[in-house]
Amino acid sequence: MKVTKCLTIGLVLGVVANVMDFIVQGNLLAGYYTQAPFRQDSNMVYMVVGDFVAAFVFTWVYLKVAKSFAAGPVGGAVMGFYAGVLVTFPANIFIHLMIANFPYGLSWIWTGYGIVWYVIAGAIAGAMNKN
């Protein structure tokens, strides 16, 4: 795997992830995060860095398994779908079971959004992965 390809795709996905999370988590779902069990003193820098870490981890895995899927954005989106299901479900449902007052509906929203996040990341990675 070429390091420059991994860095380039990872950086692009990190920017896309942060824009998506700003819109979805920071605006559309913001009402959920103003009440228990969510902290009100979170440092947003960690959220931004976390998106970049997630983007680089996804990119690394994508580049390792890309040959198992069709080339281009469609193959990347399929890989992203599998990764999204693997990463988000049932983990988000377990969060509801383990944390008091965690909204059950938000568990499903996170699951759906997470799958969409990974499908978009996969499609972009597939489009950028020129063999």
C-alpha positions in Angstrom: 0.0 0.0 0.0 1.3 3.4 -0.9 1.6 5.8 2.0 0.8 8.8 -0.1 -2.4 7.2 -1.3 -3.4 6.4 2.3 -2.6 9.9 3.5 -4.5 11.6 0.6 -7.6 9.5 0.9 -7.5 9.7 4.7 -7.2 13.5 4.7 -10.1 13.9 2.2 -12.3 11.5 4.2 -11.4 13.3 7.4 -12.6 16.6 6.0 -15.8 15.0 4.6 -16.4 13.3 8.0 -16.1 16.5 9.9 -18.4 18.4 7.5 -21.0 15.6 7.8 -20.7 15.4 11.6 -21.0 19.2 11.8 -24.3 19.1 9.9 -25.7 15.9 11.4 -24.3 15.7 14.9 -23.7 19.4 15.5 -27.0 20.6 14.1 -29.7 18.0 13.3 -29.1 15.9 16.4 -27.9 18.7 18.7 -31.1 18.6 20.8 -30.2 15.1 22.0 -26.8 16.2 23.3 -28.1 19.0 25.6 -29.5 16.5 28.1 -28.4 13.5 30.2 -26.4 11.3 29.7 -24.3 13.6 27.5 -21.5 15.7 28.8 -21.8 19.5 28.4 -18.1 20.2 28.7 -16.7 18.1 25.8 -13.8 19.6 23.9 -14.7 19.8 20.2 -11.0 19.4 19.2 -11.3 15.7 20.2 -14.3 15.3 18.0 -12.5 16.8 15.0 -9.4 14.7 15.6 -11.6 11.6 16.2 -13.1 12.0 12.8 -9.7 12.1 11.2 -8.6 9.0 13.1 -11.8 7.2 12.0 -11.1 8.3 8.4 -7.5 7.1 8.4 -8.5 3.7 10.0 -11.3 3.3 7.4 -8.8 4.2 4.6 -6.3 1.7 5.8 -8.8 -1.1 6.0 -10.4 -0.1 2.6 -7.0 -0.2 0.9 -6.3 -3.6 2.4 -9.5 -5.1 1.2 -10.4 -3.0 -1.9 -9.5 -5.8 -4.3 -12.3 -7.9 -2.8 -14.8 -5.4 -4.2 -15.6 -3.9 -7.6 -13.4 -1.0 -8.5 -14.6 2.6 -8.3 -17.2 4.3 -6.2 -19.8 1.5 -6.3 -17.4 -1.1 -5.0 -16.2 1.3 -2.4 -19.8 2.0 -1.3 -20.5 -1.7 -1.0 -17.4 -2.1 1.2 -18.5 1.0 3.2 -21.9 -0.6 3.7 -20.4 -3.8 5.1 -18.0 -1.8 7.3 -20.8 0.5 8.5 -22.9 -2.5 9.6 -19.9 -4.2 11.2 -18.9 -1.0 13.1 -22.3 0.4 14.1 -24.6 -2.5 14.6 -25.1 -3.9 17.2 -22.7 -1.7 19.1 -25.0 1.3 19.1 -27.9 -0.8 20.4 -25.7 -2.1 23.2 -25.0 1.6 24.2 -28.7 1.9 25.0 -28.6 -1.2 27.1 -25.5 -0.2 29.1 -25.9 3.5 29.7 -28.8 4.8 31.8 -31.1 7.3 30.1 -29.5 6.7 26.7 -32.3 7.3 24.1 -33.1 4.1 22.3 -34.2 6.0 19.2 -30.8 7.7 19.1 -29.2 4.3 19.0 -31.0 3.5 15.8 -30.3 7.0 14.4 -26.5 6.5 15.1 -26.7 3.1 13.4 -28.3 4.4 10.3 -26.2 7.5 10.2 -23.0 5.4 10.7 -23.9 3.2 7.8 -24.5 6.2 5.6 -21.2 7.7 6.8 -19.3 4.5 5.8 -21.1 4.2 2.5 -20.1 7.8 1.6 -16.6 7.2 2.8 -16.3 4.0 0.7 -17.7 5.7 -2.4 -15.2 8.5 -2.1 -12.3 6.1 -1.3 -13.3 4.0 -4.3 -13.4 7.0 -6.6 -10.0 8.1 -5.4 -8.3 4.7 -5.5 -6.8 4.6 -8.9 -4.8 1.4 -9.3 
